[in-house]
Amino acid sequence: MRSRSLTAASAFLVLSGCHAAPAAPPPAESSSATASVPPPPPAASTPPAPIAPLSPNARTEDERNTIAVFRDLASATVFVTQTQVVMDYLGGAEEVPAGSGSGFVWDRAGHIVTNFHVVDGARSVTVTFQDQKTVPATLVGVDPKKDVAVIQVQAPEAALKPVRVGQHDQLEVGQKVIAIGNPFGLDHTLTTGIISALGRQVHGAGGVTIRDMIQTDAAINPGNSGGPLLDSAGQLIGMNTMIYSKSGSNAGIGFAVPARTIARVVPQIIANGRPTQLGLGIGIDPSGRLETRNGIRGVVVIKVPADSPAGRAGLKGITQTLTGLVLGDVIVGLDEVKVESYDDLYNAIDTHKPGDQVTLKVRRAGAVVAIKTAVIEL
């Protein structure tokens, strides 16, 4: 049996292509006279080869695009600083830095666009360009309800690189965006991200909701306010305005005023020193104190001039009687928009232009009445 097993094993080795190892030589006889051989010295360690950087041609298409946009538009972005006068405990007045933000060049006449809250309450404003040259600026006008402000500097045309306004209607969630600004005073900082959402409604510095805001995850921090939000073509699609964060720093949720709003408001401010104000020509309380105190949903009509379109249409305000004030009409709708506050009414009117005919829905003596009137420029 044993010889049969060995034969089988020998056959397996052959079929497997293996070869038997030669017999080991007999061990050498030990001798005390044999000299000990010292171990060889350790081999010298070879220093690691330096890492070769990627060549410019090896960059991804997205990297090359980001670099190109920054090179083209960084000079259009500026650092805006304001000062205010404060009183010390001795009664003395001192002008001190009171805030900073970003802005961008609108035209070669030196107009700079930034946020209203960046320059609000300023005693003086200065603008610093990419080459670190700082010049004083004058306030042209503001639109607090849109958080937009326009300032102007005297600078050579060569130093003024205007932005190009993009088409807001063509934006899509997921597309790339680039933000340039001055977070925490670190000038001309670039961050990238995507459009996270469109059509957001955010309560603004002017006390009303700013509609159609762009939400982005591009890092936006204090100091980015007023800076441009750009698409991959280097076109302005929004102005970075605020962040949603409990800590006050970037949390991946930032908001920008859409370029469509900026393109409408800024020329009005440049031409007239203020935006075009639309309304119905009636007396109302934007703070809503009367409505809040009496639990009224809607906008109370306080006064209606007889010669206004609303007066000729029959809208009624509060009247004085021998027994006190009598409530008139309460606006609860405009066309198909439900109105529960001044914020609702303002944004409903803001979608129109002077002369547009609208249908007001008012609550009068417990019933809802429809009244047709016109939007006018105030």
NORURPE-V108688 format. One record per run of one state. SS is the DSSP state (h for helix, s for strand, l for the rest). FROM is the first residue (numbers start at 1). TO is the last residue. If there is no record, write none. Layout:
ss	from	to
SS	FROM	TO
SS	FROM	TO
//
This chain:
ss	from	to
l	1	1
h	2	15
l	16	55
h	56	58
l	59	60
h	61	76
s	77	87
l	88	92
s	93	105
l	106	110
s	111	114
l	115	115
h	116	119
l	120	123
s	124	128
l	129	133
s	134	143
h	144	146
l	147	147
s	148	153
l	154	156
h	157	159
l	160	163
s	164	165
l	166	167
h	168	170
l	171	175
s	176	181
l	182	182
h	183	185
l	186	188
s	189	203
l	204	208
s	209	216
l	217	227
s	228	230
l	231	234
s	235	243
l	244	253
s	254	258
h	259	272
l	273	277
s	278	279
l	280	281
s	282	283
l	284	288
h	289	294
l	295	298
s	299	300
l	301	302
s	303	304
l	305	308
h	309	313
l	314	318
s	319	321
l	322	323
s	324	326
l	327	329
s	330	334
l	335	336
s	337	338
l	339	341
h	342	350
l	351	356
s	357	364
l	365	366
s	367	374
l	375	375
s	376	377
l	378	378
//
